[in-house]
Amino acid sequence: MKKYFLFMGLFAASLTTITSCKKDSFADDYKNPGKVSESTPEKQFTGMIYEFRALIIPSYGNYFITLRPTINLYIQNLGSINQANQLVPGSAAVEERWNKYYAGLAQYKEFVRLYDALSNEDKQQKKVMALAAKVLFYDQTQQMIDLVGDIPWSEAGKLMGNGGDYTISYPKYDKAVDIYTTMLDDLKSISTELNSLSIPSSFSTTFKTQDLVNNGSLDLWKKYCNSLRLRMLTRLSGTTQFSTRANTELAEIINNQTTFPLILTNNDNAQIDIFNLSSDIKSEDIKGAFEADGWTVNLASKYMIDEMNRIKDPRRQLLFETGVKAKNAYIGLDQSLTSAEQNIIARDSVTSFVHRHTVSRNKFLPGLLCTASEVNLLLSEYYTKNSNNSAAKTTFENALRESVDLYSSISKKSDDPTVAAAAIPTAEEINTFVKTVNWDATSNKIQLIATQKWLHLNMFQAVENWSEQRRLDYPKFVIPTFTSDRQKTVPVRLTLPQTEATYNTANYNEVKDQDSPDIKLFWDVN
């Protein structure tokens, strides 16, 4: 029982004694709580980021345990050897994500508790940190909802506030619709507050040090907040319940970007960068997720490679290597083949695989939260639906260029000598790519936008990628099943972890009827 509540984020007390004010020494102090006896809002803010890091920075647990058997298969971010019951969401996959989310939630709830206990003067001085913490927490919450639907939220992470009494700390489930509504309300207020806020000089250095996402930049937090709103409002824009609100607020943001600035270039991306490999803020263990002994988990999918080949995509050379026996041709693993046929092809070393320098052995892979390419594609969709073809084309092509630039910069950061670095695309290659994609010649603009969003978000923002693929219903994928398979169709959500049914039984039973991989989330109206 104790283990379960730790996973649920209810034993926050053991995770609150953070003392470091430097990125390079933070992890050492964090892992030795006996060094100090109490926490502060500043430490909790960094502690929240630290706990969420495993869901942001590429990590073995997220990529191998969660994404490999689920999302990366469902939307063909990577090729996969077919096997029986491959479309049944495994409990271990969602538990890995679930536990990491609730560890971060516990840190956030403790941050709020400590912040609320401050004097009014101290609250005002540290207001920017409280707003930033909520933005990041809402980003991670949206992703959790988009995976499973209703979740314990408002009452989760309150063991300390309940005096350590776990008997009254079983958290009820909040409806996904209600959580979305709360987050949209708060984010709109936060956007307004950030515009009227200035960071006191006495606190700016502290905030910059503790802020591992935007390095203390008020402008970047404004852009992250509004870009998150843009994403969430677009997600809901097709629903009957939210369409009026979504379209009104989208217009307000997009038509007044001076007041509501957005992430439009890679310099403004919300992300966690890797600076010091001796700390725990790193992506070094990602190699095991792609190169695990005895596993074939790094092969490119035919869906993705065929599309990249068709449009002369310069990201292809950054993200994938060609098979040893492929004669420099990019070839993806065909999901429609039998597992026996796939295994033969895999052994023959003709299939393209994840680039070792750029990806699988890149110790400096950043954790991407919201990028310029994603935002530009959201803008392009909005302009398309509002018959502004010129603006739609401009933002779409900006998205393509920013995406190539982002993956080029990620490749450049790698210092792994295993293989030669990928050739950085030239200006001519990028221009050819944009022309080949050919906005003007494409009749189904939404399908075009969705396909480029799939290629951009890729495996690095897999949860967001799957959410957008379900919302837009593009690209379309066919995953083979076996006669004996329990799950015959690609899931439209993950199921809740078994620990919920076991330990939080009464509350789980309230949502049990919705806990099915075949029941769409409320925003999935296609």
C-alpha positions as CSV (number, residue, x, y, z in Angstrom):
1,M,0.0,0.0,0.0
2,K,2.8,2.4,0.8
3,K,4.4,1.7,-2.5
4,Y,1.2,2.5,-4.3
5,F,0.7,5.9,-2.6
6,L,4.3,6.8,-3.4
7,F,3.5,6.1,-7.0
8,M,0.3,8.1,-6.8
9,G,2.3,11.1,-5.6
10,L,0.8,11.1,-2.2
11,F,4.1,10.7,-0.2
12,A,5.3,14.1,-1.3
13,A,7.1,14.6,2.0
14,S,10.0,12.4,1.0
15,L,10.5,14.4,-2.2
16,T,10.4,18.0,-1.0
17,T,13.8,18.6,0.5
18,I,15.6,20.0,-2.4
19,T,18.4,22.4,-1.8
20,S,20.6,23.1,-4.9
21,C,20.4,26.4,-6.8
22,K,22.7,25.1,-9.6
23,K,21.7,22.9,-12.5
24,D,24.9,20.9,-12.3
25,S,24.6,20.1,-8.6
26,F,20.8,19.9,-8.3
27,A,20.5,16.2,-8.8
28,D,23.0,15.3,-6.1
29,D,21.2,17.3,-3.4
30,Y,17.9,16.1,-4.6
31,K,18.8,12.5,-4.1
32,N,20.0,13.1,-0.6
33,P,17.1,14.6,1.3
34,G,18.7,14.0,4.6
35,K,21.0,17.0,4.0
36,V,18.2,19.4,4.8
37,S,15.1,19.5,6.9
38,E,12.6,21.6,5.0
39,S,11.7,22.8,1.6
40,T,10.8,26.1,-0.1
41,P,8.6,27.1,-3.1
42,E,11.8,27.6,-5.1
43,K,13.0,24.1,-4.4
44,Q,9.6,22.6,-5.1
45,F,9.4,24.4,-8.4
46,T,12.6,22.8,-9.6
47,G,11.5,19.5,-7.9
48,M,8.4,19.5,-10.1
49,I,10.4,20.0,-13.2
50,Y,12.9,17.3,-12.0
51,E,10.1,14.8,-11.5
52,F,8.4,15.6,-14.9
53,R,11.8,15.4,-16.6
54,A,11.3,11.6,-17.4
55,L,8.2,12.6,-19.5
56,I,9.9,15.5,-21.2
57,I,13.6,14.5,-21.8
58,P,13.9,11.3,-23.8
59,S,14.3,8.5,-21.3
60,Y,14.5,4.7,-21.3
61,G,11.3,4.3,-19.3
62,N,9.1,6.5,-21.4
63,Y,10.5,5.4,-24.8
64,F,11.0,1.7,-24.2
65,I,8.3,0.8,-21.7
66,T,5.5,3.2,-22.6
67,L,5.9,4.4,-26.2
68,R,7.5,1.4,-27.9
69,P,4.5,-1.0,-27.5
70,T,1.8,1.7,-27.8
71,I,2.0,5.0,-29.6
72,N,5.1,4.4,-31.7
73,L,3.3,1.3,-33.0
74,Y,-0.2,2.9,-33.4
75,I,1.0,5.8,-35.5
76,Q,4.1,4.2,-37.0
77,N,6.7,6.5,-35.5
78,L,8.9,3.4,-35.8
79,G,8.5,0.0,-37.4
80,S,7.6,-2.9,-35.2
81,I,7.8,-6.7,-35.5
82,N,4.2,-7.9,-35.5
83,Q,3.1,-10.2,-32.6
84,A,0.0,-11.5,-31.1
85,N,-2.2,-9.1,-29.1
86,Q,0.1,-6.2,-30.0
87,L,-2.9,-3.8,-29.9
88,V,-3.7,-4.6,-26.3
89,P,-2.4,-1.6,-24.2
90,G,-0.2,-3.2,-21.6
91,S,-0.6,-2.2,-18.0
92,A,3.2,-1.7,-17.6
93,A,3.2,0.9,-20.4
94,V,0.6,3.2,-18.8
95,E,1.9,2.5,-15.2
96,E,5.3,3.9,-16.2
97,R,3.7,7.1,-17.5
98,W,1.1,7.3,-14.7
99,N,3.7,7.0,-11.9
100,K,6.0,9.6,-13.4
101,Y,3.0,12.0,-13.8
102,Y,1.8,11.6,-10.3
103,A,5.3,12.1,-8.9
104,G,5.4,15.4,-10.6
105,L,1.8,16.2,-9.5
106,A,2.9,15.6,-5.9
107,Q,5.7,18.1,-6.3
108,Y,3.3,20.7,-7.8
109,K,0.8,20.2,-5.0
110,E,3.5,20.7,-2.4
111,F,4.7,23.8,-4.2
112,V,1.2,25.2,-4.0
113,R,1.0,24.4,-0.3
114,L,4.3,26.1,0.5
115,Y,3.5,29.1,-1.8
116,D,0.1,29.6,-0.2
117,A,1.8,29.8,3.2
118,L,3.9,32.8,2.2
119,S,3.2,36.3,3.2
120,N,1.4,38.4,0.7
121,E,4.6,40.3,0.0
122,D,6.6,37.1,-0.7
123,K,3.7,35.8,-2.9
124,Q,3.9,38.8,-5.1
125,Q,7.6,38.6,-5.4
126,K,7.4,35.0,-6.5
127,K,4.2,35.3,-8.5
128,V,6.0,34.5,-11.8
129,M,7.1,31.2,-10.4
130,A,3.6,30.2,-9.3
131,L,2.3,31.0,-12.8
132,A,5.1,29.2,-14.6
133,A,4.6,26.1,-12.4
134,K,0.9,26.0,-13.3
135,V,1.6,26.3,-17.0
136,L,4.0,23.3,-17.0
137,F,1.7,21.3,-14.7
138,Y,-1.2,21.9,-17.1
139,D,0.9,20.8,-20.1
140,Q,1.7,17.5,-18.4
141,T,-1.9,17.2,-17.2
142,Q,-3.3,17.7,-20.7
143,Q,-1.1,14.9,-22.0
144,M,-2.2,12.5,-19.2
145,I,-5.9,13.2,-20.0
146,D,-5.3,12.7,-23.7
147,L,-3.9,9.3,-23.0
148,V,-6.6,7.9,-20.6
149,G,-9.5,10.3,-20.1
150,D,-10.7,11.0,-16.6
151,I,-8.0,11.0,-13.9
152,P,-7.6,11.6,-10.2
153,W,-6.6,15.3,-10.1
154,S,-8.1,17.8,-7.7
155,E,-7.8,15.5,-4.7
156,A,-4.6,13.7,-5.7
157,G,-1.3,14.4,-4.0
158,K,-2.8,15.6,-0.7
159,L,-1.4,13.1,1.8
160,M,0.7,15.8,3.6
161,G,-2.3,18.1,3.7
162,N,-4.3,15.3,5.2
163,G,-1.8,14.8,8.0
164,G,-0.4,11.6,6.5
165,D,-3.8,9.8,6.9
166,Y,-3.9,7.6,3.8
167,T,-7.4,6.3,4.7
168,I,-8.9,9.6,3.7
169,S,-6.4,10.3,0.8
170,Y,-7.8,8.0,-1.9
171,P,-8.3,10.5,-4.7
172,K,-11.6,10.7,-6.6
173,Y,-11.6,10.9,-10.4
174,D,-12.2,14.3,-12.1
175,K,-13.9,14.3,-15.5
176,A,-11.6,15.1,-18.4
177,V,-14.0,17.8,-19.6
178,D,-14.0,19.5,-16.3
179,I,-10.2,19.5,-16.0
180,Y,-9.9,20.9,-19.5
181,T,-12.3,23.7,-18.6
182,T,-10.4,24.6,-15.4
183,M,-7.1,24.6,-17.3
184,L,-8.4,26.8,-20.1
185,D,-9.9,29.2,-17.6
186,D,-6.7,29.4,-15.6
187,L,-4.4,29.7,-18.6
188,K,-6.4,32.6,-19.9
189,S,-6.0,34.4,-16.6
190,I,-2.3,33.5,-16.4
191,S,-1.8,35.0,-19.9
192,T,-3.3,38.3,-18.6
193,E,-1.4,38.2,-15.4
194,L,1.9,37.6,-17.2
195,N,1.3,40.7,-19.3
196,S,1.0,42.9,-16.3
197,L,3.8,41.3,-14.3
198,S,7.4,42.2,-13.9
199,I,9.9,40.0,-12.1
200,P,11.4,41.8,-9.1
201,S,15.2,42.3,-9.4
202,S,15.6,40.7,-6.0
203,F,14.1,37.5,-7.4
204,S,15.1,37.4,-11.0
205,T,18.4,35.6,-10.4
206,T,16.8,33.0,-8.3
207,F,14.0,32.4,-10.8
208,K,16.5,32.1,-13.7
209,T,18.5,29.5,-11.7
210,Q,15.5,27.4,-10.7
211,D,13.8,27.6,-14.1
212,L,15.1,24.7,-16.2
213,V,12.6,25.3,-19.0
214,N,12.8,29.0,-20.0
215,N,15.8,30.1,-17.9
216,G,13.8,32.8,-16.1
217,S,12.5,34.5,-19.2
218,L,9.1,36.2,-18.7
219,D,8.7,36.6,-22.4
220,L,9.2,32.9,-23.1
221,W,6.7,31.9,-20.4
222,K,4.2,34.2,-22.1
223,K,4.8,32.5,-25.4
224,Y,4.6,29.0,-23.8
225,C,1.4,29.8,-22.0
226,N,-0.4,31.2,-25.1
227,S,1.0,28.4,-27.3
228,L,-0.4,25.8,-24.9
229,R,-3.7,27.6,-25.0
230,L,-3.6,27.5,-28.8
231,R,-2.9,23.8,-28.7
232,M,-5.7,23.0,-26.3
233,L,-8.3,25.3,-27.9
234,T,-7.6,23.8,-31.3
235,R,-7.9,20.3,-29.8
236,L,-11.4,21.2,-28.6
237,S,-12.5,23.3,-31.6
238,G,-14.4,20.5,-33.3
239,T,-16.5,19.6,-30.2
240,T,-20.1,20.8,-29.8
241,Q,-19.5,21.7,-26.2
242,F,-16.4,23.9,-26.7
243,S,-16.5,25.0,-30.3
244,T,-17.9,28.5,-29.7
245,R,-15.5,29.3,-26.9
246,A,-12.5,27.7,-28.7
247,N,-13.1,29.6,-31.9
248,T,-13.6,32.9,-30.1
249,E,-10.5,32.6,-28.0
250,L,-8.4,31.3,-30.9
251,A,-9.3,34.4,-32.9
252,E,-8.5,36.6,-30.0
253,I,-5.0,35.1,-29.6
254,I,-4.1,34.8,-33.3
255,N,-5.4,38.2,-34.3
256,N,-3.6,40.0,-31.4
257,Q,-0.2,38.4,-31.1
258,T,1.3,41.5,-29.5
259,T,-0.9,40.8,-26.5
260,F,-0.8,37.1,-26.9
261,P,2.7,36.2,-28.2
262,L,3.4,32.7,-29.5
263,I,6.3,30.4,-30.1
264,L,7.1,31.1,-33.8
265,T,10.8,30.4,-34.0
266,N,13.0,27.8,-32.5
267,N,14.7,30.4,-30.3
268,D,11.5,30.6,-28.4
269,N,10.8,26.8,-28.0
270,A,9.7,25.6,-24.6
271,Q,12.2,22.8,-23.9
272,I,14.6,21.4,-21.4
273,D,18.2,21.5,-22.7
274,I,21.0,19.3,-21.5
275,F,24.0,21.1,-20.1
276,N,25.8,18.8,-17.7
277,L,26.0,15.0,-18.2
278,S,27.0,14.5,-14.6
279,S,23.6,15.5,-13.4
280,D,20.3,13.6,-13.7
281,I,19.0,16.2,-16.1
282,K,20.2,14.2,-19.2
283,S,19.1,11.8,-21.9
284,E,22.0,9.5,-21.7
285,D,20.0,6.3,-20.9
286,I,18.1,6.7,-24.2
287,K,20.5,4.4,-25.9
288,G,19.1,1.4,-24.1
289,A,15.6,2.3,-25.4
290,F,16.7,1.9,-29.1
291,E,19.6,-0.5,-28.8
292,A,18.4,-3.0,-26.2
293,D,20.1,-6.4,-26.6
294,G,17.8,-8.9,-28.2
295,W,15.2,-6.3,-29.2
296,T,14.4,-4.9,-32.7
297,V,13.2,-1.5,-31.6
298,N,15.0,1.1,-33.7
299,L,13.8,0.3,-37.2
300,A,12.1,3.0,-39.3
301,S,8.5,2.4,-40.5
302,K,7.6,2.0,-44.1
303,Y,4.8,4.6,-43.6
304,M,7.3,7.3,-42.5
305,I,10.2,6.4,-44.9
306,D,7.9,6.3,-47.9
307,E,6.5,9.7,-47.1
308,M,9.9,11.2,-46.5
309,N,11.2,9.6,-49.8
310,R,8.2,11.0,-51.7
311,I,8.8,14.6,-50.6
312,K,12.6,14.6,-50.5
313,D,12.5,15.3,-46.8
314,P,15.9,16.5,-45.5
315,R,15.0,15.4,-42.0
316,R,15.3,11.8,-43.2
317,Q,19.1,12.0,-43.2
318,L,19.1,13.5,-39.7
319,L,16.7,11.0,-38.1
320,F,17.6,7.7,-39.9
321,E,20.6,5.8,-41.2
322,T,20.4,3.5,-44.2
323,G,20.7,-0.3,-43.7
324,V,24.2,-1.7,-44.2
325,K,23.0,-3.7,-47.2
326,A,20.5,-1.2,-48.5
327,K,23.0,0.5,-51.0
328,N,22.3,3.9,-49.5
329,A,18.5,3.6,-50.0
330,Y,16.1,4.5,-47.3
331,I,13.8,1.5,-46.7
332,G,11.2,1.2,-43.9
333,L,9.9,-1.9,-42.2
334,D,6.6,-3.0,-43.8
335,Q,4.0,-3.4,-41.1
336,S,1.7,-5.5,-43.4
337,L,4.2,-8.3,-43.6
338,T,4.1,-11.4,-41.4
339,S,6.5,-11.4,-38.4
340,A,8.5,-14.1,-40.0
341,E,9.0,-12.0,-43.1
342,Q,9.8,-8.9,-41.0
343,N,12.4,-10.8,-39.0
344,I,14.1,-11.9,-42.2
345,I,14.3,-8.4,-43.5
346,A,15.5,-7.1,-40.2
347,R,18.3,-9.7,-40.1
348,D,19.3,-8.8,-43.7
349,S,20.2,-5.3,-42.6
350,V,18.4,-3.5,-45.4
351,T,16.0,-1.5,-43.2
352,S,16.7,2.0,-42.2
353,F,17.1,2.6,-38.4
354,V,17.2,5.5,-35.9
355,H,20.3,7.6,-36.4
356,R,22.8,6.9,-33.7
357,H,24.6,10.2,-33.8
358,T,21.4,12.4,-33.9
359,V,19.2,10.2,-31.7
360,S,20.0,7.0,-30.0
361,R,23.5,7.9,-28.8
362,N,22.9,11.7,-28.5
363,K,23.5,12.5,-24.8
364,F,22.2,16.0,-25.4
365,L,18.8,15.3,-26.8
366,P,16.5,18.1,-25.5
367,G,13.1,17.6,-23.9
368,L,10.7,19.3,-26.3
369,L,7.5,20.8,-24.7
370,C,6.2,23.1,-27.4
371,T,8.0,24.1,-30.6
372,A,7.8,26.7,-33.3
373,S,6.9,24.1,-36.0
374,E,3.9,22.8,-34.0
375,V,2.6,26.3,-33.4
376,N,2.9,27.3,-37.0
377,L,1.1,24.2,-38.1
378,L,-1.7,25.0,-35.6
379,L,-1.9,28.5,-37.1
380,S,-1.9,27.1,-40.6
381,E,-4.9,24.9,-39.7
382,Y,-6.7,27.9,-38.3
383,Y,-6.1,30.1,-41.3
384,T,-7.1,27.2,-43.6
385,K,-10.4,26.8,-41.8
386,N,-11.0,30.5,-42.0
387,S,-10.3,30.8,-45.7
388,N,-7.0,32.7,-45.4
389,N,-4.9,30.7,-47.8
390,S,-2.0,33.2,-48.0
391,A,-1.5,33.1,-44.2
392,A,-2.1,29.4,-44.1
393,K,0.6,28.8,-46.7
394,T,3.1,31.2,-45.0
395,T,2.8,29.6,-41.6
396,F,2.8,26.1,-43.1
397,E,6.1,26.7,-44.9
398,N,7.5,28.4,-41.8
399,A,6.7,25.2,-40.0
400,L,8.6,23.1,-42.5
401,R,11.7,25.2,-42.2
402,E,11.6,25.5,-38.5
403,S,11.3,21.7,-38.2
404,V,14.4,21.1,-40.4
405,D,16.3,23.7,-38.4
406,L,15.3,22.1,-35.1
407,Y,16.4,18.6,-36.0
408,S,19.6,20.0,-37.5
409,S,20.4,21.8,-34.3
410,I,19.7,18.6,-32.3
411,S,22.1,16.7,-34.5
412,K,24.8,19.3,-34.1
413,K,24.6,19.1,-30.3
414,S,25.6,15.4,-30.3
415,D,29.2,14.5,-29.5
416,D,28.9,10.8,-30.1
417,P,31.7,9.5,-32.4
418,T,30.1,6.1,-33.2
419,V,29.1,7.2,-36.7
420,A,29.6,10.3,-38.7
421,A,27.2,13.1,-38.0
422,A,24.4,13.4,-40.5
423,A,24.9,16.0,-43.2
424,I,23.2,19.2,-42.3
425,P,20.6,20.0,-45.0
426,T,21.6,22.9,-47.3
427,A,19.5,25.8,-48.1
428,E,18.9,24.3,-51.6
429,E,17.8,21.0,-50.1
430,I,15.3,22.8,-47.8
431,N,13.9,24.9,-50.6
432,T,13.5,21.8,-52.8
433,F,11.7,20.1,-49.9
434,V,9.3,23.0,-49.4
435,K,8.6,23.1,-53.2
436,T,8.1,19.3,-53.4
437,V,5.6,19.3,-50.5
438,N,3.8,21.9,-52.6
439,W,1.1,23.6,-50.6
440,D,-0.6,25.1,-53.7
441,A,-1.0,21.8,-55.5
442,T,-2.6,20.0,-52.5
443,S,-6.4,20.0,-52.4
444,N,-6.8,18.5,-48.9
445,K,-4.9,21.1,-46.8
446,I,-5.9,19.6,-43.5
447,Q,-4.5,16.2,-44.5
448,L,-1.3,17.9,-45.6
449,I,-0.9,19.8,-42.3
450,A,-1.7,16.7,-40.3
451,T,0.9,14.7,-42.2
452,Q,3.6,17.3,-41.7
453,K,2.6,17.5,-38.0
454,W,3.1,13.7,-37.7
455,L,6.5,14.0,-39.3
456,H,7.6,16.9,-37.1
457,L,6.3,15.7,-33.7
458,N,7.6,12.3,-34.5
459,M,8.7,10.1,-31.6
460,F,10.0,13.1,-29.6
461,Q,6.5,14.4,-28.8
462,A,4.7,11.1,-29.2
463,V,1.7,11.8,-26.9
464,E,0.9,15.0,-28.7
465,N,1.5,13.3,-32.0
466,W,-1.0,10.6,-31.3
467,S,-3.6,13.1,-30.0
468,E,-3.4,15.1,-33.1
469,Q,-3.6,12.0,-35.3
470,R,-6.7,10.9,-33.5
471,R,-8.3,14.4,-33.7
472,L,-7.6,15.0,-37.4
473,D,-7.8,11.3,-38.5
474,Y,-4.7,11.7,-40.6
475,P,-2.4,10.1,-41.5
476,K,-4.3,6.7,-41.6
477,F,-2.6,3.5,-40.5
478,V,-3.4,-0.2,-40.8
479,I,-1.9,-2.4,-38.1
480,P,-2.3,-6.2,-38.7
481,T,-4.0,-8.4,-36.1
482,F,-4.2,-12.1,-35.5
483,T,-7.3,-14.3,-35.4
484,S,-6.8,-14.9,-31.7
485,D,-6.1,-11.2,-30.8
486,R,-8.4,-9.8,-28.1
487,Q,-8.0,-6.2,-29.5
488,K,-8.8,-6.1,-33.2
489,T,-8.6,-2.3,-33.8
490,V,-6.0,0.4,-33.0
491,P,-6.8,1.8,-29.5
492,V,-8.2,5.3,-29.3
493,R,-7.0,5.7,-25.7
494,L,-4.8,3.8,-23.2
495,T,-6.5,1.9,-20.3
496,L,-5.9,2.8,-16.7
497,P,-3.2,1.0,-14.7
498,Q,-4.2,-2.1,-12.8
499,T,-3.1,-0.5,-9.6
500,E,-6.1,1.8,-9.7
501,A,-8.6,-1.1,-9.8
502,T,-6.7,-2.8,-7.0
503,Y,-6.0,0.0,-4.6
504,N,-8.3,2.9,-5.5
505,T,-11.2,0.5,-6.1
506,A,-14.2,2.6,-5.1
507,N,-13.1,5.6,-7.1
508,Y,-12.0,3.5,-10.0
509,N,-15.4,1.9,-10.2
510,E,-17.0,5.3,-10.9
511,V,-15.1,5.4,-14.2
512,K,-14.8,1.7,-15.0
513,D,-17.3,1.8,-17.8
514,Q,-15.2,4.3,-19.7
515,D,-11.9,2.4,-19.2
516,S,-11.8,0.8,-22.6
517,P,-9.3,1.2,-25.5
518,D,-12.3,1.5,-27.9
519,I,-14.1,4.5,-26.3
520,K,-13.0,7.8,-27.8
521,L,-12.1,10.8,-25.6
522,F,-14.6,13.6,-25.6
523,W,-12.6,15.7,-28.1
524,D,-12.1,12.9,-30.6
525,V,-15.1,13.6,-32.8
526,N,-13.8,12.2,-36.2
